[in-house]
Amino acid sequence: YGFTELRVYTHSFMIWLAVVLLLFLGLLLRDSLRSFAFGTFVAALLYLAALNLVNPDALIARENIRRFQNGAELDAYYLTYLSSDATPTIAAMWPTLDAASREALTPNLRYQLWSLQRKETSWPSWHLGRSQARTALEGLGLTPYEDIVGD
């Protein structure tokens, strides 16, 4: 089975939970359980920061494409529903995909490019992940769905 958002979040939460349980055991042995609430709060902040640094959607795309390169089946349909954070990873690994996977991904990527071009009209709407996705898609030479959707 490939990586999915549910699997990544579930596994990472289990790791966080193990850290909290180890913290509890350590504080129990030291007889200082009053620090448990603060320690749990710090562990939660570190967990969320680590999750943001890992970039789950890019991780999912990267690992699923690597699995495909090693002979597993690629769920291109699932990749099309990841956020724009996964798009630069998909674009970087585009040359390694077979024709069927590219064909499955292309319509959604064209729509995503069209959508990204419409969203970034002023500075308050600028977003780093969307900007990187737009640059990656333009680098692939894809054309947006302007001819189908229109303005």
C-alpha positions in Angstrom: 0.0 0.0 0.0 1.2 3.5 -0.8 1.4 6.5 1.4 -1.8 8.5 2.0 -2.6 11.5 4.2 -4.4 9.4 6.6 -1.5 6.9 7.0 1.1 9.7 7.3 -0.9 11.6 10.0 -1.8 8.4 11.8 1.7 7.1 12.0 3.2 10.5 13.0 0.5 10.8 15.7 1.5 7.4 17.0 5.1 8.5 17.3 4.0 11.7 19.1 1.9 9.6 21.4 4.9 7.3 22.2 7.0 10.4 23.0 4.3 11.6 25.4 4.0 8.2 27.1 7.8 8.1 27.5 7.7 11.7 28.9 5.0 10.5 31.3 7.1 7.5 32.4 10.2 9.6 32.8 8.4 12.2 34.9 6.7 9.4 36.9 10.0 7.9 37.8 11.4 11.3 38.8 8.3 12.0 40.8 7.6 15.3 39.0 4.3 14.8 37.3 3.4 18.5 37.6 5.6 19.1 34.6 3.6 16.7 32.4 1.1 19.2 31.1 3.9 21.6 30.1 5.9 18.8 28.6 2.9 17.5 26.6 2.3 21.1 25.3 5.9 21.4 24.2 5.8 18.0 22.6 2.7 19.0 20.7 4.3 22.2 19.4 7.4 20.3 18.3 5.2 17.7 16.6 3.3 20.3 14.7 6.5 22.1 13.7 8.1 18.9 12.5 4.9 18.0 10.5 5.1 21.4 8.8 8.8 20.9 8.0 8.3 17.4 6.6 5.6 18.7 4.2 3.2 15.7 4.2 1.8 16.1 0.7 5.3 16.3 -0.8 6.4 13.3 1.2 3.4 11.3 0.0 4.0 12.2 -3.7 7.8 11.5 -3.4 7.4 8.1 -1.7 4.5 6.9 -3.9 6.5 7.8 -7.0 9.6 6.1 -5.6 7.5 3.0 -4.9 6.3 3.2 -8.6 10.0 3.3 -9.7 10.6 0.2 -7.7 7.9 -1.7 -9.4 4.7 -0.9 -7.4 1.6 0.5 -8.9 1.2 4.3 -9.0 -2.2 5.7 -7.9 -2.0 8.7 -10.1 -5.7 9.5 -9.3 -4.7 10.0 -5.6 -1.7 12.2 -6.5 -4.1 14.6 -8.3 -5.9 15.3 -5.1 -2.9 16.3 -3.0 -2.4 20.0 -2.3 -0.2 22.3 -4.3 2.6 21.4 -1.9 3.0 18.1 -3.7 3.2 19.7 -7.2 6.9 20.6 -7.2 7.7 17.0 -6.2 5.5 15.6 -8.9 7.0 18.0 -11.4 10.6 17.1 -10.4 9.8 13.4 -10.8 7.8 13.9 -14.0 10.5 12.4 -16.3 10.5 9.1 -14.4 6.7 8.6 -14.9 5.3 6.4 -17.6 3.0 7.7 -20.3 -0.2 6.4 -18.6 0.7 8.1 -15.3 1.5 11.4 -17.1 -1.8 11.1 -19.0 -3.7 10.6 -15.8 -2.0 13.5 -14.0 -2.0 16.1 -16.9 -5.7 17.2 -16.8 -5.6 17.9 -13.1 -2.2 19.6 -13.3 -3.5 21.8 -16.1 -6.5 22.7 -14.0 -4.3 23.4 -11.0 -2.1 25.7 -13.2 -5.2 27.6 -14.3 -6.5 27.9 -10.7 -3.1 29.0 -9.4 -2.8 31.7 -12.1 -6.2 33.1 -11.1 -5.5 33.0 -7.3 -2.3 35.0 -7.3 -3.6 38.4 -8.4 -2.4 40.5 -5.5 0.2 40.4 -2.8 -2.2 39.5 0.1 -3.1 36.2 -1.8 0.5 35.2 -2.3 1.5 31.8 -0.9 4.9 30.2 -1.1 3.6 26.7 -1.8 1.2 27.9 -4.5 4.0 30.0 -6.0 6.4 27.0 -6.1 3.7 24.8 -7.7 2.9 27.4 -10.4 6.6 27.7 -11.2 7.0 23.9 -11.4 3.9 23.5 -13.6 5.1 26.3 -16.0 8.5 24.5 -16.1 6.8 21.4 -17.3 5.4 23.3 -20.3 1.8 22.6 -19.4 -0.8 25.0 -20.6 -3.7 26.0 -18.3 -7.3 25.1 -19.0 -8.1 28.6 -20.3 -9.3 27.2 -23.6 -11.8 25.0 -21.9 -12.8 27.0 -18.8 -12.3 30.6 -19.8 -12.3 33.6 -17.6 
